[in-house]
């Protein structure tokens, strides 16, 4: 499936529906616009049963597409739940920004991993990765005892321990795969943050002072530039 065949039409539809959310399907590599019948179409989208049925008659649904007219890049919880229920990829079109893909890479209880409050050592960037590995893959990753703020006191925990925890560094030319980890420095001189890549340009991570979330990996590639893969 080539985005070039349908994405321009989807973007035009989004622009024409602004400030409401646009919505539609990709079928046979073609974009099929649909009417948004949501009660408040600026805040969400709903496609009628007739709109869905008429699309299915034309072929297999490949993608569900909708816009975020406010430019929000992050998928909403409704988006994440809807994508899991539909079992096909979703493409979000934030106004003025590149498309954001949400796939089915983390087929698990997303509410158990999303929206966690940050508590260092309990809910943080590494424990969210440990949780995902355990829930989805049944793998228990090891722990490294640390104190909050180690990155400001001469520590370099991720660089010193990723191999001990069963990961190897990806080499130039190796593409990210689901459950690879992206490491980097966030307001730090050393690597102090980790995110779990889920595929389709989406990652799961947990920043200090925020809740855990899924987010576009492209936004973080400049800061999160060290990539590792679990090999056991």
ZAFINU-611634 format. One line per field, with one value per residue (C-alpha): residue in three letters; residue number from 1; x, y, z; chain. Coordinates in nm, 2 decimals, always signed. Example, Ala and Ser with C-alpha at 12.3 -4.5 7.8 and 13.67 -1.06 7.14 Angstrom:
2
code: [ALA, SER]
pos: [1, 2]
east: [+1.23, +1.37]
north: [-0.45, -0.11]
up: [+0.78, +0.71]
unit: [A, A]
//
This chain:
232
code: [UNK, UNK, UNK, UNK, UNK, UNK, UNK, UNK, UNK, UNK, UNK, UNK, UNK, UNK, UNK, UNK, UNK, UNK, UNK, UNK, UNK, UNK, UNK, UNK, UNK, UNK, UNK, UNK, UNK, UNK, UNK, UNK, UNK, UNK, UNK, UNK, UNK, UNK, UNK, UNK, UNK, UNK, UNK, UNK, UNK, UNK, UNK, UNK, UNK, UNK, UNK, UNK, UNK, UNK, UNK, UNK, UNK, UNK, UNK, UNK, UNK, UNK, UNK, UNK, UNK, UNK, UNK, UNK, UNK, UNK, UNK, UNK, UNK, UNK, UNK, UNK, UNK, UNK, UNK, UNK, UNK, UNK, UNK, UNK, UNK, UNK, UNK, UNK, UNK, UNK, UNK, UNK, UNK, UNK, UNK, UNK, UNK, UNK, UNK, UNK, UNK, UNK, UNK, UNK, UNK, UNK, UNK, UNK, UNK, UNK, UNK, UNK, UNK, UNK, UNK, UNK, UNK, UNK, UNK, UNK, UNK, UNK, UNK, UNK, UNK, UNK, UNK, UNK, UNK, UNK, UNK, UNK, UNK, UNK, UNK, UNK, UNK, UNK, UNK, UNK, UNK, UNK, UNK, UNK, UNK, UNK, UNK, UNK, UNK, UNK, UNK, UNK, UNK, UNK, UNK, UNK, UNK, UNK, UNK, UNK, UNK, UNK, UNK, UNK, UNK, UNK, UNK, UNK, UNK, UNK, UNK, UNK, UNK, UNK, UNK, UNK, UNK, UNK, UNK, UNK, UNK, UNK, UNK, UNK, UNK, UNK, UNK, UNK, UNK, UNK, UNK, UNK, UNK, UNK, UNK, UNK, UNK, UNK, UNK, UNK, UNK, UNK, UNK, UNK, UNK, UNK, UNK, UNK, UNK, UNK, UNK, UNK, UNK, UNK, UNK, UNK, UNK, UNK, UNK, UNK, UNK, UNK, UNK, UNK, UNK, UNK, UNK, UNK, UNK, UNK, UNK, UNK]
pos: [1, 2, 3, 4, 5, 6, 7, 8, 9, 10, 11, 12, 13, 14, 15, 16, 17, 18, 19, 20, 21, 22, 23, 24, 25, 26, 27, 28, 29, 30, 31, 32, 33, 34, 35, 36, 37, 38, 39, 40, 41, 42, 43, 44, 45, 46, 47, 48, 49, 50, 51, 52, 53, 54, 55, 56, 57, 58, 59, 60, 61, 62, 63, 64, 65, 66, 67, 68, 69, 70, 71, 72, 73, 74, 75, 76, 77, 78, 79, 80, 81, 82, 83, 84, 85, 86, 87, 88, 89, 90, 91, 92, 93, 94, 95, 96, 97, 98, 99, 100, 101, 102, 103, 104, 105, 106, 107, 108, 109, 110, 111, 112, 113, 114, 115, 116, 117, 118, 119, 120, 121, 122, 123, 124, 125, 126, 127, 128, 129, 130, 131, 132, 133, 134, 135, 136, 137, 138, 139, 140, 141, 142, 143, 144, 145, 146, 147, 148, 149, 150, 151, 152, 153, 154, 155, 156, 157, 158, 159, 160, 161, 162, 163, 164, 165, 166, 167, 168, 169, 170, 171, 172, 173, 174, 175, 176, 177, 178, 179, 180, 181, 182, 183, 184, 185, 186, 187, 188, 189, 190, 191, 192, 193, 194, 195, 196, 197, 198, 199, 200, 201, 202, 203, 204, 205, 206, 207, 208, 209, 210, 211, 212, 213, 214, 215, 216, 217, 218, 219, 220, 221, 222, 223, 224, 225, 226, 227, 228, 229, 230, 231, 232]
east: [+0.00, +0.15, +0.05, +0.11, -0.20, -0.44, -0.28, -0.31, -0.68, -0.71, -0.52, -0.74, -1.05, -0.91, -0.85, -1.20, -1.36, -1.16, -1.23, -1.41, -1.25, -1.25, -1.28, -1.27, -1.13, -0.86, -0.99, -0.79, -0.53, -0.79, -0.92, -1.30, -1.42, -1.70, -1.94, -1.85, -2.18, -2.03, -2.24, -1.94, -1.74, -1.47, -1.39, -1.42, -1.55, -1.82, -1.89, -2.24, -2.31, -2.42, -2.09, -1.90, -2.10, -2.07, -1.69, -1.67, -1.86, -1.58, -1.31, -1.10, -1.06, -0.69, -0.67, -0.91, -0.82, -0.92, -0.79, -0.69, -0.78, -0.62, -0.28, -0.25, +0.00, -0.06, -0.33, -0.62, -0.72, -1.03, -0.80, -0.60, -0.90, -1.07, -0.76, -0.73, -1.10, -1.09, -0.77, -0.65, -0.41, -0.53, -0.38, -0.42, -0.37, -0.27, -0.33, +0.00, +0.20, +0.30, +0.07, +0.08, +0.03, -0.13, -0.09, -0.17, +0.18, +0.09, -0.20, -0.26, -0.44, -0.35, -0.51, -0.26, +0.03, -0.11, -0.19, +0.04, +0.16, +0.54, +0.69, +1.06, +1.14, +0.77, +0.64, +0.91, +1.07, +1.23, +0.96, +0.70, +0.93, +0.97, +0.59, +0.54, +0.79, +0.64, +0.28, +0.32, +0.63, +0.64, +1.00, +1.12, +1.38, +1.64, +1.66, +1.94, +1.91, +1.95, +1.86, +1.66, +1.89, +2.18, +2.23, +2.33, +2.58, +2.82, +2.61, +2.56, +2.32, +2.17, +2.50, +2.67, +2.39, +2.19, +2.41, +2.39, +2.01, +2.01, +2.01, +2.25, +2.32, +2.16, +2.41, +2.37, +2.13, +1.94, +1.58, +1.37, +1.14, +0.86, +1.00, +1.33, +1.42, +1.52, +1.76, +1.87, +1.94, +1.65, +1.78, +2.09, +2.45, +2.42, +2.16, +1.88, +1.56, +1.43, +1.12, +0.98, +0.92, +0.59, +0.61, +0.45, +0.64, +0.48, +0.66, +0.56, +0.74, +0.71, +0.87, +0.93, +0.64, +0.40, +0.18, +0.29, +0.18, +0.21, +0.36, +0.51, +0.87, +0.96, +0.93, +1.19, +1.45, +1.69, +1.70, +1.66, +1.93, +2.07, +1.88, +1.90, +1.73, +1.66, +1.84, +1.82]
north: [+0.00, +0.33, +0.65, +0.85, +0.69, +0.83, +1.06, +1.38, +1.32, +1.26, +1.58, +1.78, +1.64, +1.74, +2.10, +2.12, +2.01, +2.24, +2.33, +2.00, +1.66, +1.48, +1.11, +0.83, +0.50, +0.37, +0.09, -0.06, +0.21, +0.49, +0.74, +0.73, +1.04, +0.99, +1.23, +1.30, +1.26, +1.32, +1.54, +1.78, +1.72, +1.96, +1.74, +1.39, +1.18, +0.91, +0.73, +0.60, +0.24, +0.31, +0.49, +0.19, -0.06, +0.12, +0.13, -0.24, -0.32, -0.17, -0.39, -0.46, -0.16, -0.09, +0.23, +0.45, +0.81, +1.12, +1.47, +1.66, +2.01, +2.15, +2.01, +1.76, +1.50, +1.26, +1.00, +1.04, +0.75, +0.72, +0.68, +0.41, +0.22, +0.25, +0.13, -0.18, -0.26, -0.21, -0.42, -0.21, +0.09, +0.44, +0.75, +1.08, +1.40, +1.68, +2.02, +2.15, +1.85, +1.51, +1.21, +1.01, +0.63, +0.42, +0.05, -0.26, -0.32, -0.32, -0.56, -0.55, -0.37, -0.02, +0.13, -0.05, +0.12, +0.46, +0.75, +0.63, +0.91, +0.95, +0.81, +0.74, +0.38, +0.28, +0.44, +0.59, +0.56, +0.22, +0.06, +0.13, -0.07, -0.35, -0.36, -0.38, -0.66, -0.86, -0.81, -0.86, -1.09, -1.25, -1.13, -1.01, -0.74, -0.69, -0.38, -0.14, +0.03, +0.41, +0.74, +1.00, +1.26, +1.02, +1.18, +1.50, +1.34, +1.16, +0.85, +0.70, +0.41, +0.34, +0.33, +0.12, -0.13, -0.19, -0.49, -0.64, -0.62, -0.82, -0.54, -0.48, -0.15, -0.12, -0.05, +0.22, +0.09, -0.14, -0.02, +0.00, -0.28, -0.31, -0.35, -0.19, +0.08, +0.44, +0.60, +0.96, +1.27, +1.48, +1.80, +1.61, +1.57, +1.19, +0.94, +0.95, +0.86, +0.55, +0.49, +0.17, +0.17, +0.02, +0.04, +0.27, +0.57, +0.54, +0.49, +0.44, +0.65, +0.81, +1.15, +1.29, +1.50, +1.36, +1.06, +0.77, +0.80, +0.69, +0.95, +1.01, +0.88, +1.13, +1.42, +1.27, +1.13, +1.43, +1.37, +0.99, +0.89, +0.56, +0.26, -0.09, -0.43, -0.70, -1.02, -1.20]
up: [+0.00, -0.11, +0.08, -0.23, -0.38, -0.12, +0.13, -0.08, -0.11, +0.27, +0.34, +0.10, +0.27, +0.62, +0.49, +0.35, +0.68, +0.91, +1.19, +1.22, +1.22, +0.88, +0.86, +0.59, +0.49, +0.26, +0.04, -0.25, -0.20, -0.25, +0.00, +0.06, +0.25, +0.49, +0.67, +1.03, +1.22, +1.57, +1.80, +1.82, +1.51, +1.61, +1.90, +1.76, +1.47, +1.41, +1.09, +1.03, +0.98, +0.62, +0.56, +0.69, +0.49, +0.17, +0.21, +0.29, -0.03, -0.23, -0.08, +0.23, +0.47, +0.49, +0.70, +0.91, +0.86, +1.06, +1.13, +1.44, +1.34, +1.66, +1.54, +1.83, +1.73, +2.02, +1.97, +2.21, +2.44, +2.21, +1.91, +2.08, +2.19, +1.86, +1.67, +1.89, +1.84, +1.46, +1.43, +1.13, +1.13, +1.19, +1.03, +1.21, +1.02, +1.26, +1.10, +0.95, +1.06, +0.92, +0.95, +1.27, +1.25, +1.52, +1.46, +1.66, +1.78, +2.15, +2.15, +2.53, +2.80, +2.70, +3.01, +3.22, +3.04, +2.95, +3.18, +3.47, +3.70, +3.72, +4.03, +4.00, +4.05, +4.03, +3.72, +3.50, +3.16, +3.23, +3.43, +3.15, +2.92, +3.17, +3.21, +2.83, +2.79, +3.07, +2.96, +2.58, +2.56, +2.90, +2.95, +3.28, +3.23, +3.50, +3.72, +3.80, +4.14, +4.10, +4.27, +4.10, +3.93, +3.88, +3.53, +3.71, +3.95, +3.72, +3.64, +3.29, +3.38, +3.04, +2.85, +3.11, +3.15, +2.83, +2.73, +3.08, +3.06, +2.73, +2.46, +2.18, +2.00, +1.65, +1.38, +1.11, +0.84, +1.08, +1.09, +1.40, +1.48, +1.73, +2.09, +2.00, +2.25, +2.17, +2.42, +2.45, +2.66, +2.77, +2.94, +3.03, +2.91, +2.93, +2.81, +3.07, +2.89, +2.72, +2.49, +2.35, +1.98, +1.88, +1.50, +1.24, +1.39, +1.73, +2.07, +2.43, +2.69, +3.03, +3.10, +3.44, +3.56, +3.29, +3.25, +3.03, +2.67, +2.32, +2.09, +1.75, +1.75, +1.48, +1.73, +1.95, +1.71, +1.76, +2.13, +2.14, +1.90, +2.05, +1.95, +2.11, +2.05, +2.31, +2.23, +2.57]
unit: [A, A, A, A, A, A, A, A, A, A, A, A, A, A, A, A, A, A, A, A, A, A, A, A, A, A, A, A, A, A, A, A, A, A, A, A, A, A, A, A, A, A, A, A, A, A, A, A, A, A, A, A, A, A, A, A, A, A, A, A, A, A, A, A, A, A, A, A, A, A, A, A, A, A, A, A, A, A, A, A, A, A, A, A, A, A, A, A, A, A, A, A, A, A, A, A, A, A, A, A, A, A, A, A, A, A, A, A, A, A, A, A, A, A, A, A, A, A, A, A, A, A, A, A, A, A, A, A, A, A, A, A, A, A, A, A, A, A, A, A, A, A, A, A, A, A, A, A, A, A, A, A, A, A, A, A, A, A, A, A, A, A, A, A, A, A, A, A, A, A, A, A, A, A, A, A, A, A, A, A, A, A, A, A, A, A, A, A, A, A, A, A, A, A, A, A, A, A, A, A, A, A, A, A, A, A, A, A, A, A, A, A, A, A, A, A, A, A, A, A, A, A, A, A, A, A, A, A, A, A, A, A]
//
